[in-house]
Amino acid sequence: MALLDSIVDAQLTVVDEEHRVVFSWFGGSGVNIYDEDGREVDYFSISTGRNGKLTPKAVRAAIDRVRRAANDDDDDE
């Protein structure tokens, strides 16, 4: 499956060129992470809290936190 086929219905995508992955949010409570070939390589969920609905801004903030944590792990190696 091609990467574009995997993310075509995403409401938000964030490309991480350094790690060669794309974070994709499809409107639910989680973010799928795809490699360049369109294979899902990871997934993380996001708490919706009391609101129960995520916004693109909140999802982008969660993706940024995950990316920073990954970068911190890279720095430790």
Buried (B, 14 or more C-beta within 10 A) or exposed (E): EEBEEBBEEBEBBBEBEEBEBBBBBEEEEBBBBBBEEBEEBEEEEBEEEEEEEBEEEBBBEBBEEBBEEBEEEEEEE
